[in-house]
Amino acid sequence: MHLSDIVARFDETLATDEFADVDASANGLQVGPDDAEVETVAFAVDAAEATIEAAIDADADLLVTHHGLVWGGFDRLTGRNFDRVEPLIREDIALYVSHLPLDGHQKLGNAAGVADHLDLRVREPFGSMGPVHIGQRGVFDSPKTTEEVREALDELDGSTGTQVIDFGPDEISDVAIVTGSGVDWLDEAVETGVDALVTGEGKQKVYHEAREAGLTVFLAGHYATETFGVRSLAALADEMGVETEYISHPTGL
């Protein structure tokens, strides 16, 4: 299959262009010629030496990741940047990246995956960022205790244990999700009246903000909350008739 066909399918499905003005990541094809042929595609959360080496071992023609290599462009292709890009070029492996588009897609995205895992219903977009959303909100069929939600999040791939900032109600019904580093959307969570915010990692200020707002915040791990999107793209690639390989490389963070 032509690389350009895969890129076009992913870009269209994820509405990549809609995120161009709000995302620091250079989403889309970051490394590789449009006219390359692709038989095997590897998928990973991060583009790093470890996952690139694994893609080489898998004999991949394309590596698809959530976190890419280009965040605003390179001043110089030296040091760590060179060490990551050089093996891709040497081994003829293209790199496709989807950051915020893959966080916010309401069916294939990371937040949607966490919502699926928690079995949330009555879904709607959450986590506004300019004209787009990068998260999702939903409700439980019946209220859950904080401990029940924590235990469910501890089951995520790559989880090292969920940290809970517990200032919300005893029973949780309405949940907002922004994966990765999403505590900056705490105010939106308060405004929408949810009982809890699920995200990956926190900042010092979130403790006091959650306490003052009467909100529970679950910090389930940046990596652990962001494996769903690339897995969804792998399933889409399977439907397109290429071989796929998922590279698991948890960071513990």
C-alpha positions as CSV (number, residue, x, y, z in Angstrom):
1,M,0.0,0.0,0.0
2,H,1.2,3.5,-0.7
3,L,2.3,5.5,2.3
4,S,0.3,8.5,0.9
5,D,-2.9,6.5,1.0
6,I,-2.4,5.6,4.7
7,V,-1.5,9.1,5.6
8,A,-4.6,10.5,3.8
9,R,-6.9,7.9,5.5
10,F,-5.5,8.7,9.0
11,D,-5.5,12.5,8.4
12,E,-9.1,12.4,7.2
13,T,-10.3,10.1,10.0
14,L,-8.7,12.2,12.7
15,A,-9.5,15.6,11.2
16,T,-5.8,16.5,11.5
17,D,-6.1,19.9,9.8
18,E,-8.6,21.1,12.5
19,F,-5.9,20.9,15.1
20,A,-3.1,22.7,13.2
21,D,-3.5,26.0,15.0
22,V,-3.8,24.6,18.5
23,D,-1.3,21.8,18.7
24,A,2.5,22.2,19.1
25,S,3.0,18.8,17.5
26,A,3.6,18.6,13.8
27,N,0.8,16.1,13.2
28,G,0.8,13.9,10.2
29,L,3.8,12.5,8.3
30,Q,6.9,13.7,10.1
31,V,9.5,11.6,8.3
32,G,9.4,9.8,5.0
33,P,8.5,10.2,1.3
34,D,4.9,10.2,0.2
35,D,5.6,7.6,-2.5
36,A,6.9,4.9,-0.2
37,E,5.4,1.4,-0.2
38,V,4.2,0.1,3.2
39,E,3.6,-3.6,4.1
40,T,4.1,-3.5,7.9
41,V,3.2,-0.7,10.3
42,A,4.4,-0.4,13.9
43,F,2.4,1.5,16.6
44,A,3.7,3.0,19.8
45,V,2.8,5.8,22.2
46,D,6.2,7.5,21.9
47,A,8.7,8.1,19.1
48,A,12.0,7.5,20.9
49,E,15.2,5.4,20.4
50,A,13.6,2.4,22.1
51,T,10.5,2.3,20.0
52,I,12.3,3.1,16.8
53,E,14.7,0.2,17.5
54,A,11.6,-2.0,18.1
55,A,10.1,-0.9,14.8
56,I,13.4,-1.8,13.0
57,D,13.3,-5.2,14.7
58,A,9.7,-5.6,13.5
59,D,10.8,-4.8,9.9
60,A,8.3,-2.0,9.8
61,D,8.0,0.4,6.9
62,L,6.0,2.9,9.0
63,L,6.0,3.8,12.7
64,V,2.9,5.5,14.0
65,T,3.0,7.3,17.4
66,H,1.1,9.6,19.6
67,H,4.1,11.6,20.7
68,G,6.4,12.5,17.8
69,L,9.7,14.1,17.2
70,V,8.8,17.6,16.0
71,W,7.3,20.1,18.4
72,G,7.6,23.4,16.6
73,G,10.5,22.3,14.3
74,F,14.2,21.6,14.7
75,D,16.8,24.3,15.0
76,R,19.5,21.8,14.3
77,L,19.4,18.1,13.5
78,T,22.0,17.1,16.1
79,G,22.3,15.3,19.4
80,R,19.1,13.5,20.5
81,N,17.2,14.7,17.4
82,F,19.8,13.2,15.1
83,D,20.0,9.9,17.1
84,R,16.2,9.5,16.6
85,V,15.9,10.6,13.0
86,E,19.0,8.9,11.5
87,P,17.9,5.3,12.1
88,L,14.4,6.1,10.6
89,I,16.1,7.4,7.4
90,R,18.8,4.6,7.3
91,E,16.2,1.9,7.7
92,D,13.6,3.5,5.3
93,I,11.0,3.8,8.1
94,A,8.5,6.6,7.8
95,L,7.0,8.3,10.9
96,Y,3.4,9.4,11.3
97,V,2.3,11.3,14.4
98,S,-1.1,12.2,15.8
99,H,-1.1,14.1,19.1
100,L,-4.2,16.1,20.0
101,P,-6.3,14.7,17.1
102,L,-5.7,11.3,18.7
103,D,-6.5,12.5,22.2
104,G,-9.8,14.0,21.2
105,H,-11.3,11.7,18.5
106,Q,-14.7,10.8,20.0
107,K,-14.5,7.1,18.9
108,L,-10.9,6.3,18.3
109,G,-9.2,8.6,20.7
110,N,-7.4,8.2,24.0
111,A,-10.2,9.8,26.1
112,A,-12.8,7.7,24.3
113,G,-10.7,4.6,25.1
114,V,-10.6,5.5,28.8
115,A,-14.3,6.1,28.7
116,D,-14.9,2.7,27.1
117,H,-12.7,1.1,29.8
118,L,-14.8,2.7,32.5
119,D,-18.0,1.8,30.7
120,L,-19.2,5.4,30.7
121,R,-22.5,6.2,28.8
122,V,-24.1,9.4,27.4
123,R,-20.8,10.6,26.0
124,E,-20.1,14.2,24.8
125,P,-17.0,16.1,23.9
126,F,-15.0,17.7,26.8
127,G,-11.7,19.6,27.1
128,S,-12.2,22.6,24.8
129,M,-9.1,24.0,23.1
130,G,-10.0,26.7,20.7
131,P,-12.5,25.2,18.2
132,V,-11.7,21.6,19.1
133,H,-12.1,19.2,22.0
134,I,-9.4,16.9,23.3
135,G,-11.4,14.9,25.8
136,Q,-14.7,13.3,26.6
137,R,-17.3,13.3,29.3
138,G,-19.7,10.5,30.3
139,V,-21.8,9.0,33.1
140,F,-21.9,5.7,34.9
141,D,-25.1,3.6,34.7
142,S,-25.0,3.6,38.5
143,P,-22.8,5.6,40.8
144,K,-19.3,4.3,41.7
145,T,-17.2,4.8,44.8
146,T,-13.9,6.5,44.4
147,E,-12.2,3.2,45.2
148,E,-14.1,1.4,42.4
149,V,-13.0,4.0,39.9
150,R,-9.4,3.8,41.1
151,E,-9.3,0.1,40.8
152,A,-10.7,0.2,37.2
153,L,-8.0,2.8,36.2
154,D,-5.3,0.6,37.9
155,E,-6.1,-2.0,35.2
156,L,-5.0,0.2,32.4
157,D,-2.0,-1.0,30.3
158,G,1.2,0.4,31.8
159,S,-0.4,1.5,35.0
160,T,1.8,1.8,38.1
161,G,-1.1,2.8,40.3
162,T,-3.6,5.6,40.2
163,Q,-3.1,8.6,42.5
164,V,-6.4,10.1,43.8
165,I,-7.0,13.6,45.0
166,D,-10.3,12.9,46.7
167,F,-12.3,16.0,47.5
168,G,-15.4,15.1,45.5
169,P,-18.7,13.4,46.5
170,D,-18.7,9.9,48.0
171,E,-20.3,8.5,44.9
172,I,-19.2,9.4,41.4
173,S,-21.6,9.5,38.5
174,D,-20.4,12.1,36.0
175,V,-16.8,12.0,34.8
176,A,-14.7,14.2,32.6
177,I,-11.5,12.8,30.9
178,V,-8.5,14.5,29.4
179,T,-5.7,12.1,29.0
180,G,-2.0,12.8,29.5
181,S,-1.4,16.1,31.1
182,G,-4.9,17.3,31.5
183,V,-5.3,19.1,34.9
184,D,-5.4,22.5,33.2
185,W,-9.0,21.5,32.3
186,L,-10.1,21.3,36.0
187,D,-12.0,24.6,35.7
188,E,-14.0,23.3,32.8
189,A,-14.7,20.2,34.8
190,V,-16.0,22.4,37.6
191,E,-18.1,24.5,35.3
192,T,-19.7,21.5,33.7
193,G,-20.6,20.0,37.1
194,V,-18.9,16.7,36.9
195,D,-18.0,14.7,40.0
196,A,-14.5,13.8,38.9
197,L,-11.7,14.5,36.4
198,V,-9.6,11.6,35.0
199,T,-6.2,12.5,33.6
200,G,-2.7,11.2,33.4
201,E,-0.4,13.4,35.5
202,G,-0.8,16.3,37.8
203,K,0.7,19.6,38.9
204,Q,1.2,20.9,42.4
205,K,-1.6,23.4,42.1
206,V,-4.2,20.8,41.3
207,Y,-4.4,19.7,45.0
208,H,-5.7,23.1,46.2
209,E,-7.8,23.7,43.1
210,A,-9.6,20.3,43.6
211,R,-10.0,20.9,47.3
212,E,-11.5,24.3,46.8
213,A,-13.8,23.1,44.1
214,G,-15.0,19.9,45.8
215,L,-13.8,17.7,42.9
216,T,-12.1,14.3,42.8
217,V,-9.1,14.0,40.4
218,F,-7.7,10.7,39.3
219,L,-4.1,10.7,38.1
220,A,-3.9,7.4,36.2
221,G,-0.5,7.9,34.4
222,H,0.4,9.8,31.3
223,Y,1.4,6.6,29.4
224,A,-1.4,4.5,30.8
225,T,-4.1,6.8,29.6
226,E,-2.7,7.2,26.1
227,T,-2.3,3.7,24.7
228,F,-5.9,3.6,23.3
229,G,-5.5,5.9,20.3
230,V,-2.6,4.1,18.6
231,R,-4.2,0.8,19.2
232,S,-7.4,2.1,17.5
233,L,-5.2,3.2,14.5
234,A,-3.6,-0.2,14.4
235,A,-7.1,-1.8,14.1
236,L,-7.9,0.7,11.3
237,A,-4.6,-0.3,9.6
238,D,-5.5,-3.9,9.9
239,E,-8.7,-3.2,8.0
240,M,-6.6,-1.5,5.3
241,G,-4.8,-4.8,4.7
242,V,-1.3,-4.1,6.1
243,E,0.5,-6.0,8.8
244,T,0.6,-4.3,12.2
245,E,2.8,-4.6,15.3
246,Y,2.0,-2.9,18.6
247,I,5.1,-1.8,20.6
248,S,4.5,-1.7,24.3
249,H,7.0,0.5,26.1
250,P,5.6,1.8,29.4
251,T,7.3,4.7,31.1
252,G,5.9,4.3,34.6
253,L,4.9,7.9,34.4
